Amino acid sequence: MNRPPVPPSPPPVDPAVAPTDVELHGYVDEQLTPERRREVEAWLAHRPAEAERVEAWRAQKRELRALFDPVLDEPVPPALARAARRPARGMLGALVAGIAIAVASGSAGWLLRGSMTPVDRVAAGGEARPDPVDAAAPARPADVDFAERAAVAHAVYTPEVRRPVEVDAAHEDQLVAWLSKRMGAQMKAPHLQAQGYELEGGRLLPGEHGPVAQFMYRDEAGHRLTLYVSNEIAGRGAAASGASAGTQGTGFRFLRADKVNVFYWVDGPFGYAISAEADRGTLARVSDAVYRQMEAP
Amino acid sequence: MFDDAPLLPWVPRLRRYAHALAGSREDADDLVQDTLERAWARAALWRGVVDMRAWLFGIMHNLHVDRLRKGRLATVPIDARTPEEAVAPAQDERLAVRDLQAALDRLPADQREVLLLVALEDMSYADIARTLGIPIGTVMSRLSRGRERLRGLLAEGATAPAGQSGPGAGPRFKVVK
């Protein structure tokens, strides 16, 4: 390299070249561009104190690897190997029971053109077809009703131009406080900017037995997405579908109502449904984000 | 090859991270098991998952945070401002502990997670942000505070009366009074 020799300390420092703390970490973690890495390296050559700090961070990484890497070579405990495998058909059957029943009992898409089409996507790579054994189950589960109500609410309110929401996002605090009070449980409006959706606001709607909350979002192109939250599905919905035996909720489920795709799940006392005229990949990403944010402390 | 067990290739790495996070081997393997079960329950989402590693480690993160909140683990999350004496092992017990492990256990849980994802998984900062569901600036501040704190704790350990050993001499032990 053509770098001119640098005089001994204290060396002249071009302030534009002095790395930030973030860059020093990036240097240790090899996340700088090659050019910047060389600059930081040259800068550190004359900064013994900084170089020592950086070396200590490197040593931490090395020692952490030395301490925990041996776990990689241990044989996988049998219980974990089992858990890594696709769940047995019986368990899966229970998970998809709700969907299968909905197919068997016909659809209730009376408000929307076309029929509601619940689709089993519980198993990765699984067929979008219900298990015929489960289809013989007697009752229509409450969580499918719930998902359909969510789809209907989406279809009713998203075309609204002037009053899509009762309380807009500019008053998010009030919105959340109001919905929490009426729902009798702490609500929160997930932030979905990373998924391309901005909060527009929300409204309170009648559910089967009590209030439900609807949050509305829109993307840059103006396409709307709604999150429908109910806390009346607890016990009834999950238990009726047989999906939550011994767990706190169901897996993710999918339902199509005309052009509206709905991803929904039951978690503890809450049912969540995300509706949009978007592809499943988009809905899955949004669902994942909502799920994480609802779980976060 | 892993058609029937698509999560199996992830198990060793999930275990490594869990063992570094959790207090005991039992807790760690429990955490991995719960993570796998939850991943299967959410299998409908796989097709939408861009980064499977971030997704799986994110599930583990959520479960771990849940457990910390419920006090199921022996580790004590502490705030960066908490005086260190307050979280030191009981004064009347003489415990032989591994320097690094002990120092790690004394980091606040959020800093420890970032530090471990960087060190063990070589994750990019952006991937860590996605895994933990936090802004990248928060990743950097936790990493920075975690590394400095760990450095302080290790330096403190190195000057402790017992357990002096040369650098790089493998696992070092010390007595915490």
Interface residues (C-beta under 8 A of the other chain):
Chain A: D21 V22 H25 G26 D29 Q31 R53 A56 W57 A59 Q60 K61 E63 L64 R65 A66 L67 F68 D69 V71 L72 D73 E74 V76 P77 A79 L80 A81 A83 A84 R85 R86 P87 L95 R121 V122 A123 A124 T247 T250 G251 F252 R253 F254 F263 R280 G281 T282 L283 A284 R285 S287 D288 A289 Y291 R292 Q293 E295 A296 P297
Chain B: D4 A5 P6 L7 L8 W10 V11 P12 R13 R15 R16 Y17 H19 A20 D29 V32 Q33 L36 E37 W40 A41 R42 A43 A44 L45 W46 R47 G48 V49 V50 W55 G58 N62 V65 D66 R69 R98 L100 Q101 L104 L115 L116 V118 A119 L120 D122 S124 Y125 G133 M140 L143 S144 R147 L150 R151 L154 P167 G170 P171
